[in-house]
Each structure stands twice: as structure tokens, then as C-alpha cells.
Amino acid sequence: MSGSQGEGTTARVPDFFIIGHPKCGTTALHAMLKVHPQIYMPDVKEPQFFASDLRVPDPARPHADTMSYDEYLALFANAVAEAQPGARIIALLREPASFVRSLHLQLLQNRSENEPDLRKALALEEQRREGRALTTLAASQPLLLQYTQRARYVEQLRRYHAAFPREQVLVLIYEDFRAENEQTVRTVQRFLGVDDTLPLETVQANETVRRRVGLDDAMFAAAYGEGALAPVKKAIKLATPRSLRRGAFRALQRNAVFGAPEEPDEGFMLELRRRFKSEVQELSEYLDRDLVALWGYESV
């Protein structure tokens, strides 16, 4: 996610980026910053211009994969200002085991993943790294389903610190954002140099849900006309506006397909925490903060 601040007369280039992983609070932070009068966020929340390796094909945005730099900057055409001396980076990090579980559910929801068992999905990482056992949506982006690679937080932060001074990189912890929502957003506002005294309305977005795979597949086939249902879809398309079709499908999908996630397998979650403990210890040292205690890794 990227945004800009202030007012002026020159074409706008984004001067801050939110680089947190999915399911780490980035959508809620985006929504809370978007309403600030000194901050501009484009309507396209995740242009992914600088993350081509993680793009997921979207039927609603068929040309997203071929976006030019000028088209990317055009998203900010309604916000003009003096360029800032350097981009500011806002990173959101989440306890690795819960992040991986939540990401798996998210990718099941958007049909990038088709293995509902997290243990089996992680076991497929090596095959998928070689381009095998991929879904149609993930076929051109095999890194999308490399769950454990996403949790290499120190390695990822070092890349940003190599390119930007440390004072231009703000690292936030998802659990702090959840527990102290307003205080965390005020910290971001001060980091961006905008007014941090305006009223705030807390936002919770993109909550984790469970996808009923078989039912969703059947509904998707009906909505998008796969196989024998293609003639039905064509007839509906001729008679119904596109926006109405899409809205109806998404409403039905929300109500029938998605529900509260099942309770996690605590035994497997413990295995994951053991797997990630060294990463958490390294991150604690790197950020000079005891995340081992915060994330409950002392006894793992």
C-alpha cells in the first residue's frame, strides 16, 4: 500500500508505503489513515506495482499485471504536493504462527490456495517452489504460497534498512495495533508528520474467515460460467448489469460460503512456534524489544 500527504502543485509521487504482510492489520491502518485530511490514499488499496512476484490475477482488474509506472502514478493524480525528501516505510509484523494460519485462510478465501489443511499446505512448499502443485491463480506467482518464507522478518527488514535510513522506517507490531489501536495510529501520524490530534474512529477489517471449499467452487462455477454452466452465465450476463451480478455473487458468497474459522490445531500451532522461535529471537535482538515474551515463546 502507498500514500501521500499534503497539498501543492506538482504531480504526486507516493512518499510513504505500508509494507506489512496480509492479515497483519494493514487494511485497518489504511482505512484509518485514508480519512485524514492531510493524507491521500488511492482508491486502489494494493497496486502491487513493486510486488509483481505476489500479484494474484483479479477478474475485476484484468490489466493489473501490465500496469505501467505512469499508470501507477496516475492513481495519485488527485493528490498533488511537494515531494518529500525520502519515502517513509511502515512495516506491520505479526506473531509468525498466527500470521501463517491466517494467511492460509485468506488465500483459501480468494482461491489462490486449494489445500484446506495447513499442515499439508506447508508440506507442499518445496513442490510449489519448483512450480508444481500450484493453483491456477498462483501458477504465475509460486512465491505466493511460500508461507514460511513470508515470516523471515529480519531478512525482510534488513532489505529496507539497506535502502532507507532507519529514521524513515517505522516497525509496528500487529498485537500492539490490536490492543492499542488509537495510540498506534497516532504514532503513525506523528511519523508521517501530519496532525495527530484529530478524532479517530477505530476500524477492524479483513477478519479471518473459513471458506467452505466445495460450496464456493460450485458457486464460482455458476457465477463465472465454467464448464457446462457457461451458457447459463452468458444468458445472465446479457440480462444483468455487471456491477449487479458481481455484488449479488459476493453477497451470496459472504453469507453461504464464509464463516467463522475453526479452532486452530494447538498441537500443530506449537510445532509452528518451535519452528519460528529462532526467527522471533533474532527479531527481538534486531528491534531491541522482547517479542519472545510478547508472543509467548518463552516456554516453546
Short mmCIF file of the C-alpha atoms (twelve columns), coordinates in Angstrom:
data_MODEL
# 
_entry.id   MODEL 
# 
loop_
_atom_site.group_PDB 
_atom_site.id 
_atom_site.type_symbol 
_atom_site.label_atom_id 
_atom_site.label_alt_id 
_atom_site.label_comp_id 
_atom_site.label_asym_id 
_atom_site.label_seq_id 
_atom_site.Cartn_x 
_atom_site.Cartn_y 
_atom_site.Cartn_z 
_atom_site.pdbx_PDB_model_num 
ATOM 1   C CA . MET A 1   0.000   0.000   0.000   1 
ATOM 2   C CA . SER A 2   1.214   3.500   -0.714  1 
ATOM 3   C CA . GLY A 3   0.042   7.011   0.014   1 
ATOM 4   C CA . SER A 4   0.950   10.654  0.084   1 
ATOM 5   C CA . GLN A 5   0.405   13.727  2.197   1 
ATOM 6   C CA . GLY A 6   -0.034  17.469  1.947   1 
ATOM 7   C CA . GLU A 7   -1.036  19.875  -0.832  1 
ATOM 8   C CA . GLY A 8   0.883   21.544  -3.627  1 
ATOM 9   C CA . THR A 9   1.178   21.935  -7.396  1 
ATOM 10  C CA . THR A 10  3.421   19.145  -8.693  1 
ATOM 11  C CA . ALA A 11  2.476   15.679  -9.906  1 
ATOM 12  C CA . ARG A 12  2.261   13.360  -6.949  1 
ATOM 13  C CA . VAL A 13  4.708   10.574  -6.247  1 
ATOM 14  C CA . PRO A 14  3.832   8.471   -3.167  1 
ATOM 15  C CA . ASP A 15  6.082   9.266   -0.227  1 
ATOM 16  C CA . PHE A 16  5.165   6.510   2.211   1 
ATOM 17  C CA . PHE A 17  4.456   2.803   1.886   1 
ATOM 18  C CA . ILE A 18  2.744   0.285   4.163   1 
ATOM 19  C CA . ILE A 19  4.666   -2.956  3.675   1 
ATOM 20  C CA . GLY A 20  3.095   -5.285  6.227   1 
ATOM 21  C CA . HIS A 21  2.015   -8.775  5.242   1 
ATOM 22  C CA . PRO A 22  -1.641  -9.696  4.669   1 
ATOM 23  C CA . LYS A 23  -3.593  -10.352 7.884   1 
ATOM 24  C CA . CYS A 24  -1.345  -8.033  9.912   1 
ATOM 25  C CA . GLY A 25  -3.656  -5.020  10.223  1 
ATOM 26  C CA . THR A 26  -2.664  -3.183  7.037   1 
ATOM 27  C CA . THR A 27  -6.248  -2.827  5.763   1 
ATOM 28  C CA . ALA A 28  -7.462  -1.329  9.035   1 
ATOM 29  C CA . LEU A 29  -4.487  1.042   9.163   1 
ATOM 30  C CA . HIS A 30  -5.132  2.056   5.547   1 
ATOM 31  C CA . ALA A 31  -8.774  2.817   6.356   1 
ATOM 32  C CA . MET A 32  -7.906  4.894   9.432   1 
ATOM 33  C CA . LEU A 33  -5.253  6.913   7.581   1 
ATOM 34  C CA . LYS A 34  -7.427  7.411   4.487   1 
ATOM 35  C CA . VAL A 35  -9.853  9.729   6.301   1 
ATOM 36  C CA . HIS A 36  -7.095  12.076  7.478   1 
ATOM 37  C CA . PRO A 37  -7.325  15.380  5.534   1 
ATOM 38  C CA . GLN A 38  -3.545  15.600  5.169   1 
ATOM 39  C CA . ILE A 39  -3.130  12.063  3.810   1 
ATOM 40  C CA . TYR A 40  -4.124  10.812  0.369   1 
ATOM 41  C CA . MET A 41  -4.689  7.120   -0.296  1 
ATOM 42  C CA . PRO A 42  -5.734  5.973   -3.801  1 
ATOM 43  C CA . ASP A 43  -8.931  4.010   -4.289  1 
ATOM 44  C CA . VAL A 44  -6.817  1.031   -5.417  1 
ATOM 45  C CA . LYS A 45  -5.570  -0.076  -2.000  1 
ATOM 46  C CA . GLU A 46  -2.907  -2.529  -3.184  1 
ATOM 47  C CA . PRO A 47  -1.495  -1.542  -6.607  1 
ATOM 48  C CA . GLN A 48  1.302   -4.139  -6.095  1 
ATOM 49  C CA . PHE A 49  3.434   -2.284  -8.642  1 
ATOM 50  C CA . PHE A 50  6.581   -3.131  -6.669  1 
ATOM 51  C CA . ALA A 51  5.403   -6.645  -5.751  1 
ATOM 52  C CA . SER A 52  4.925   -8.310  -9.119  1 
ATOM 53  C CA . ASP A 53  6.020   -11.654 -7.657  1 
ATOM 54  C CA . LEU A 54  2.990   -11.695 -5.353  1 
ATOM 55  C CA . ARG A 55  0.260   -10.473 -7.694  1 
ATOM 56  C CA . VAL A 56  -2.882  -12.568 -7.889  1 
ATOM 57  C CA . PRO A 57  -4.931  -12.332 -11.107 1 
ATOM 58  C CA . ASP A 58  -8.180  -10.467 -10.394 1 
ATOM 59  C CA . PRO A 59  -11.142 -10.815 -12.812 1 
ATOM 60  C CA . ALA A 60  -12.240 -7.313  -11.783 1 
ATOM 61  C CA . ARG A 61  -8.836  -5.821  -12.736 1 
ATOM 62  C CA . PRO A 62  -7.738  -7.712  -15.870 1 
ATOM 63  C CA . HIS A 63  -4.964  -5.234  -16.724 1 
ATOM 64  C CA . ALA A 64  -3.379  -5.017  -13.263 1 
ATOM 65  C CA . ASP A 65  -0.413  -7.186  -14.224 1 
ATOM 66  C CA . THR A 66  0.553   -4.843  -17.068 1 
ATOM 67  C CA . MET A 67  0.338   -1.558  -15.153 1 
ATOM 68  C CA . SER A 68  2.986   0.922   -16.288 1 
ATOM 69  C CA . TYR A 69  4.840   3.277   -13.957 1 
ATOM 70  C CA . ASP A 70  2.853   6.215   -15.355 1 
ATOM 71  C CA . GLU A 71  -0.402  4.341   -14.716 1 
ATOM 72  C CA . TYR A 72  0.758   3.635   -11.170 1 
ATOM 73  C CA . LEU A 73  1.489   7.325   -10.572 1 
ATOM 74  C CA . ALA A 74  -1.859  8.199   -12.132 1 
ATOM 75  C CA . LEU A 75  -3.533  6.593   -9.100  1 
ATOM 76  C CA . PHE A 76  -2.259  9.620   -7.182  1 
ATOM 77  C CA . ALA A 77  -3.386  12.191  -9.766  1 
ATOM 78  C CA . ASN A 78  -5.928  13.689  -7.365  1 
ATOM 79  C CA . ALA A 79  -3.280  14.459  -4.744  1 
ATOM 80  C CA . VAL A 80  -0.518  16.967  -5.574  1 
ATOM 81  C CA . ALA A 81  2.220   18.217  -3.278  1 
ATOM 82  C CA . GLU A 82  5.863   18.975  -2.897  1 
ATOM 83  C CA . ALA A 83  7.943   15.827  -2.964  1 
ATOM 84  C CA . GLN A 84  9.200   14.636  0.395   1 
ATOM 85  C CA . PRO A 85  12.983  14.208  0.756   1 
ATOM 86  C CA . GLY A 86  12.635  10.430  1.211   1 
ATOM 87  C CA . ALA A 87  9.969   7.764   1.304   1 
ATOM 88  C CA . ARG A 88  8.824   6.559   4.701   1 
ATOM 89  C CA . ILE A 89  8.169   2.886   5.277   1 
ATOM 90  C CA . ILE A 90  5.592   1.489   7.710   1 
ATOM 91  C CA . ALA A 91  6.014   -2.213  8.463   1 
ATOM 92  C CA . LEU A 92  3.465   -4.278  10.394  1 
ATOM 93  C CA . LEU A 93  4.636   -7.608  11.825  1 
ATOM 94  C CA . ARG A 94  2.540   -10.349 13.447  1 
ATOM 95  C CA . GLU A 95  3.387   -13.381 15.559  1 
ATOM 96  C CA . PRO A 96  4.556   -15.835 12.868  1 
ATOM 97  C CA . ALA A 97  2.436   -18.909 13.652  1 
ATOM 98  C CA . SER A 98  -0.852  -16.984 13.819  1 
ATOM 99  C CA . PHE A 99  0.174   -14.996 10.732  1 
ATOM 100 C CA . VAL A 100 0.797   -18.161 8.684   1 
ATOM 101 C CA . ARG A 101 -2.516  -19.701 9.785   1 
ATOM 102 C CA . SER A 102 -4.448  -16.524 8.984   1 
ATOM 103 C CA . LEU A 103 -2.710  -16.080 5.629   1 
ATOM 104 C CA . HIS A 104 -3.571  -19.672 4.682   1 
ATOM 105 C CA . LEU A 105 -7.250  -18.986 5.399   1 
ATOM 106 C CA . GLN A 106 -7.081  -15.753 3.410   1 
ATOM 107 C CA . LEU A 107 -5.571  -17.480 0.367   1 
ATOM 108 C CA . LEU A 108 -8.201  -20.202 0.586   1 
ATOM 109 C CA . GLN A 109 -10.817 -17.479 0.617   1 
ATOM 110 C CA . ASN A 110 -9.526  -15.800 -2.548  1 
ATOM 111 C CA . ARG A 111 -8.970  -19.161 -4.296  1 
ATOM 112 C CA . SER A 112 -5.187  -18.852 -4.517  1 
ATOM 113 C CA . GLU A 113 -4.896  -21.916 -2.257  1 
ATOM 114 C CA . ASN A 114 -6.793  -25.194 -2.667  1 
ATOM 115 C CA . GLU A 115 -5.331  -27.257 0.188   1 
ATOM 116 C CA . PRO A 116 -7.574  -26.667 3.233   1 
ATOM 117 C CA . ASP A 117 -5.214  -28.424 5.655   1 
ATOM 118 C CA . LEU A 118 -2.470  -26.028 6.768   1 
ATOM 119 C CA . ARG A 119 -0.020  -28.800 7.651   1 
ATOM 120 C CA . LYS A 120 -0.366  -30.260 4.137   1 
ATOM 121 C CA . ALA A 121 -0.135  -26.796 2.546   1 
ATOM 122 C CA . LEU A 122 3.186   -26.181 4.293   1 
ATOM 123 C CA . ALA A 123 4.425   -29.610 3.238   1 
ATOM 124 C CA . LEU A 124 3.776   -28.580 -0.376  1 
ATOM 125 C CA . GLU A 125 6.103   -25.576 -0.206  1 
ATOM 126 C CA . GLU A 126 9.076   -27.316 -1.800  1 
ATOM 127 C CA . GLN A 127 6.984   -28.686 -4.682  1 
ATOM 128 C CA . ARG A 128 5.419   -25.298 -5.217  1 
ATOM 129 C CA . ARG A 129 8.800   -23.596 -5.197  1 
ATOM 130 C CA . GLU A 130 9.566   -25.808 -8.206  1 
ATOM 131 C CA . GLY A 131 6.326   -24.790 -9.914  1 
ATOM 132 C CA . ARG A 132 4.318   -27.906 -9.055  1 
ATOM 133 C CA . ALA A 133 1.042   -28.403 -7.125  1 
ATOM 134 C CA . LEU A 134 0.003   -24.796 -7.784  1 
ATOM 135 C CA . THR A 135 -3.499  -23.447 -8.211  1 
ATOM 136 C CA . THR A 136 -4.440  -21.644 -11.415 1 
ATOM 137 C CA . LEU A 137 -4.303  -18.275 -9.682  1 
ATOM 138 C CA . ALA A 138 -0.893  -18.947 -8.143  1 
ATOM 139 C CA . ALA A 139 0.685   -20.577 -11.220 1 
ATOM 140 C CA . SER A 140 2.497   -17.425 -12.310 1 
ATOM 141 C CA . GLN A 141 3.410   -16.389 -8.745  1 
ATOM 142 C CA . PRO A 142 4.799   -19.502 -6.975  1 
ATOM 143 C CA . LEU A 143 6.143   -17.363 -4.114  1 
ATOM 144 C CA . LEU A 144 2.573   -16.551 -3.157  1 
ATOM 145 C CA . LEU A 145 2.172   -19.929 -1.415  1 
ATOM 146 C CA . GLN A 146 5.576   -19.927 0.312   1 
ATOM 147 C CA . TYR A 147 4.099   -19.311 3.749   1 
ATOM 148 C CA . THR A 148 7.182   -19.780 5.898   1 
ATOM 149 C CA . GLN A 149 9.306   -17.563 3.622   1 
ATOM 150 C CA . ARG A 150 6.948   -14.698 4.418   1 
ATOM 151 C CA . ALA A 151 7.837   -14.903 8.107   1 
ATOM 152 C CA . ARG A 152 11.550  -14.145 7.642   1 
ATOM 153 C CA . TYR A 153 11.056  -10.747 9.208   1 
ATOM 154 C CA . VAL A 154 14.667  -9.808  9.954   1 
ATOM 155 C CA . GLU A 155 15.808  -10.627 6.424   1 
ATOM 156 C CA . GLN A 156 12.982  -8.516  5.018   1 
ATOM 157 C CA . LEU A 157 13.623  -5.549  7.336   1 
ATOM 158 C CA . ARG A 158 17.328  -5.585  6.507   1 
ATOM 159 C CA . ARG A 159 16.481  -5.053  2.837   1 
ATOM 160 C CA . TYR A 160 14.576  -1.889  3.698   1 
ATOM 161 C CA . HIS A 161 17.209  -0.663  6.135   1 
ATOM 162 C CA . ALA A 162 19.809  -1.116  3.401   1 
ATOM 163 C CA . ALA A 163 17.832  1.241   1.165   1 
ATOM 164 C CA . PHE A 164 16.408  3.729   3.688   1 
ATOM 165 C CA . PRO A 165 17.775  5.402   6.834   1 
ATOM 166 C CA . ARG A 166 16.383  3.830   9.990   1 
ATOM 167 C CA . GLU A 167 14.526  7.006   10.927  1 
ATOM 168 C CA . GLN A 168 12.462  6.558   7.741   1 
ATOM 169 C CA . VAL A 169 11.322  3.044   8.684   1 
ATOM 170 C CA . LEU A 170 8.646   2.546   11.345  1 
ATOM 171 C CA . VAL A 171 8.167   -1.040  12.540  1 
ATOM 172 C CA . LEU A 172 4.837   -1.761  14.217  1 
ATOM 173 C CA . ILE A 173 3.662   -4.915  15.954  1 
ATOM 174 C CA . TYR A 174 0.219   -6.199  14.983  1 
ATOM 175 C CA . GLU A 175 -0.659  -7.166  18.539  1 
ATOM 176 C CA . ASP A 176 0.062   -3.587  19.704  1 
ATOM 177 C CA . PHE A 177 -2.173  -2.276  16.932  1 
ATOM 178 C CA . ARG A 178 -4.996  -4.576  18.030  1 
ATOM 179 C CA . ALA A 179 -4.618  -3.764  21.730  1 
ATOM 180 C CA . GLU A 180 -3.896  -0.033  21.417  1 
ATOM 181 C CA . ASN A 181 -5.490  0.876   18.105  1 
ATOM 182 C CA . GLU A 182 -5.742  4.631   18.520  1 
ATOM 183 C CA . GLN A 183 -2.317  5.036   20.121  1 
ATOM 184 C CA . THR A 184 -0.676  3.108   17.276  1 
ATOM 185 C CA . VAL A 185 -2.367  5.219   14.601  1 
ATOM 186 C CA . ARG A 186 -1.282  8.388   16.430  1 
ATOM 187 C CA . THR A 187 2.276   7.061   16.299  1 
ATOM 188 C CA . VAL A 188 1.942   6.593   12.535  1 
ATOM 189 C CA . GLN A 189 0.533   10.095  12.116  1 
ATOM 190 C CA . ARG A 190 3.458   11.611  14.008  1 
ATOM 191 C CA . PHE A 191 5.854   9.531   11.941  1 
ATOM 192 C CA . LEU A 192 4.268   10.955  8.774   1 
ATOM 193 C CA . GLY A 193 4.361   14.475  10.147  1 
ATOM 194 C CA . VAL A 194 0.609   15.097  9.996   1 
ATOM 195 C CA . ASP A 195 -1.831  16.347  12.629  1 
ATOM 196 C CA . ASP A 196 -2.209  13.654  15.301  1 
ATOM 197 C CA . THR A 197 -4.958  15.409  17.287  1 
ATOM 198 C CA . LEU A 198 -7.959  14.804  15.012  1 
ATOM 199 C CA . PRO A 199 -10.715 12.422  16.190  1 
ATOM 200 C CA . LEU A 200 -10.240 8.776   15.220  1 
ATOM 201 C CA . GLU A 201 -12.712 6.003   14.565  1 
ATOM 202 C CA . THR A 202 -11.266 2.549   15.077  1 
ATOM 203 C CA . VAL A 203 -11.566 0.087   12.208  1 
ATOM 204 C CA . GLN A 204 -11.453 -3.696  12.059  1 
ATOM 205 C CA . ALA A 205 -11.098 -5.036  8.534   1 
ATOM 206 C CA . ASN A 206 -10.376 -8.299  6.745   1 
ATOM 207 C CA . GLU A 207 -11.185 -10.509 9.683   1 
ATOM 208 C CA . THR A 208 -10.111 -14.120 9.274   1 
ATOM 209 C CA . VAL A 209 -12.826 -16.395 7.921   1 
ATOM 210 C CA . ARG A 210 -13.157 -20.031 6.872   1 
ATOM 211 C CA . ARG A 211 -14.034 -20.910 3.265   1 
ATOM 212 C CA . ARG A 212 -16.346 -23.856 2.561   1 
ATOM 213 C CA . VAL A 213 -14.328 -25.072 -0.406  1 
ATOM 214 C CA . GLY A 214 -16.830 -27.347 -2.172  1 
ATOM 215 C CA . LEU A 215 -19.716 -24.906 -1.926  1 
ATOM 216 C CA . ASP A 216 -17.557 -21.987 -3.042  1 
ATOM 217 C CA . ASP A 217 -16.284 -23.946 -6.055  1 
ATOM 218 C CA . ALA A 218 -19.855 -24.694 -7.128  1 
ATOM 219 C CA . MET A 219 -20.921 -21.064 -6.708  1 
ATOM 220 C CA . PHE A 220 -17.836 -19.810 -8.550  1 
ATOM 221 C CA . ALA A 221 -18.562 -22.129 -11.463 1 
ATOM 222 C CA . ALA A 222 -22.128 -20.854 -11.604 1 
ATOM 223 C CA . ALA A 223 -21.120 -17.201 -11.359 1 
ATOM 224 C CA . TYR A 224 -18.262 -17.333 -13.854 1 
ATOM 225 C CA . GLY A 225 -19.707 -19.906 -16.217 1 
ATOM 226 C CA . GLU A 226 -17.153 -22.689 -16.030 1 
ATOM 227 C CA . GLY A 227 -17.761 -25.913 -17.954 1 
ATOM 228 C CA . ALA A 228 -21.382 -26.897 -18.577 1 
ATOM 229 C CA . LEU A 229 -22.636 -23.735 -16.853 1 
ATOM 230 C CA . ALA A 230 -21.082 -21.378 -19.406 1 
ATOM 231 C CA . PRO A 231 -24.311 -20.928 -21.459 1 
ATOM 232 C CA . VAL A 232 -26.237 -20.084 -18.274 1 
ATOM 233 C CA . LYS A 233 -23.681 -17.480 -17.319 1 
ATOM 234 C CA . LYS A 234 -23.810 -15.976 -20.826 1 
ATOM 235 C CA . ALA A 235 -27.579 -15.589 -20.640 1 
ATOM 236 C CA . ILE A 236 -27.379 -13.952 -17.217 1 
ATOM 237 C CA . LYS A 237 -24.628 -11.636 -18.450 1 
ATOM 238 C CA . LEU A 238 -26.838 -10.369 -21.290 1 
ATOM 239 C CA . ALA A 239 -29.722 -9.626  -18.962 1 
ATOM 240 C CA . THR A 240 -27.973 -8.234  -15.867 1 
ATOM 241 C CA . PRO A 241 -25.586 -5.284  -15.328 1 
ATOM 242 C CA . ARG A 242 -22.052 -6.363  -14.416 1 
ATOM 243 C CA . SER A 243 -21.990 -4.438  -11.125 1 
ATOM 244 C CA . LEU A 244 -25.254 -6.035  -10.022 1 
ATOM 245 C CA . ARG A 245 -24.032 -9.543  -10.910 1 
ATOM 246 C CA . ARG A 246 -20.772 -9.069  -9.024  1 
ATOM 247 C CA . GLY A 247 -22.494 -7.562  -5.975  1 
ATOM 248 C CA . ALA A 248 -25.067 -10.348 -5.801  1 
ATOM 249 C CA . PHE A 249 -22.412 -13.048 -6.104  1 
ATOM 250 C CA . ARG A 250 -20.250 -11.517 -3.385  1 
ATOM 251 C CA . ALA A 251 -23.213 -11.083 -1.036  1 
ATOM 252 C CA . LEU A 252 -24.267 -14.707 -1.514  1 
ATOM 253 C CA . GLN A 253 -20.666 -15.831 -1.121  1 
ATOM 254 C CA . ARG A 254 -20.293 -13.951 2.168   1 
ATOM 255 C CA . ASN A 255 -23.482 -15.420 3.593   1 
ATOM 256 C CA . ALA A 256 -23.219 -19.003 2.353   1 
ATOM 257 C CA . VAL A 257 -19.531 -19.767 1.836   1 
ATOM 258 C CA . PHE A 258 -17.605 -17.920 4.515   1 
ATOM 259 C CA . GLY A 259 -17.982 -18.466 8.223   1 
ATOM 260 C CA . ALA A 260 -16.054 -18.217 11.456  1 
ATOM 261 C CA . PRO A 261 -12.775 -20.148 11.256  1 
ATOM 262 C CA . GLU A 262 -12.457 -23.463 13.039  1 
ATOM 263 C CA . GLU A 263 -10.375 -23.552 16.200  1 
ATOM 264 C CA . PRO A 264 -6.677  -23.985 15.389  1 
ATOM 265 C CA . ASP A 265 -4.915  -27.280 15.940  1 
ATOM 266 C CA . GLU A 266 -2.985  -26.288 19.068  1 
ATOM 267 C CA . GLY A 267 -0.529  -29.151 18.669  1 
ATOM 268 C CA . PHE A 268 0.394   -28.021 15.181  1 
ATOM 269 C CA . MET A 269 0.476   -24.347 16.248  1 
ATOM 270 C CA . LEU A 270 3.025   -25.346 18.894  1 
ATOM 271 C CA . GLU A 271 5.079   -27.062 16.187  1 
ATOM 272 C CA . LEU A 272 4.976   -23.865 14.160  1 
ATOM 273 C CA . ARG A 273 6.086   -21.743 17.121  1 
ATOM 274 C CA . ARG A 274 9.020   -24.077 17.673  1 
ATOM 275 C CA . ARG A 275 9.861   -23.709 14.003  1 
ATOM 276 C CA . PHE A 276 9.750   -19.906 14.214  1 
ATOM 277 C CA . LYS A 277 11.361  -19.420 17.638  1 
ATOM 278 C CA . SER A 278 14.841  -18.649 16.312  1 
ATOM 279 C CA . GLU A 279 13.352  -16.065 13.954  1 
ATOM 280 C CA . VAL A 280 11.488  -14.431 16.844  1 
ATOM 281 C CA . GLN A 281 14.651  -14.380 18.966  1 
ATOM 282 C CA . GLU A 282 16.604  -12.780 16.123  1 
ATOM 283 C CA . LEU A 283 13.857  -10.219 15.542  1 
ATOM 284 C CA . SER A 284 13.811  -9.363  19.252  1 
ATOM 285 C CA . GLU A 285 17.521  -8.591  19.114  1 
ATOM 286 C CA . TYR A 286 17.212  -6.702  15.848  1 
ATOM 287 C CA . LEU A 287 14.426  -4.434  17.132  1 
ATOM 288 C CA . ASP A 288 15.705  -4.358  20.721  1 
ATOM 289 C CA . ARG A 289 12.315  -5.490  22.011  1 
ATOM 290 C CA . ASP A 290 11.338  -8.661  23.841  1 
ATOM 291 C CA . LEU A 291 8.988   -10.227 21.312  1 
ATOM 292 C CA . VAL A 292 9.761   -13.666 22.735  1 
ATOM 293 C CA . ALA A 293 7.749   -12.676 25.821  1 
ATOM 294 C CA . LEU A 294 5.114   -10.670 23.965  1 
ATOM 295 C CA . TRP A 295 4.352   -13.540 21.584  1 
ATOM 296 C CA . GLY A 296 4.550   -16.259 24.242  1 
ATOM 297 C CA . TYR A 297 7.680   -18.045 23.041  1 
ATOM 298 C CA . GLU A 298 9.453   -18.314 26.410  1 
ATOM 299 C CA . SER A 299 8.310   -21.887 27.067  1 
ATOM 300 C CA . VAL A 300 8.347   -23.072 23.441  1 
# 
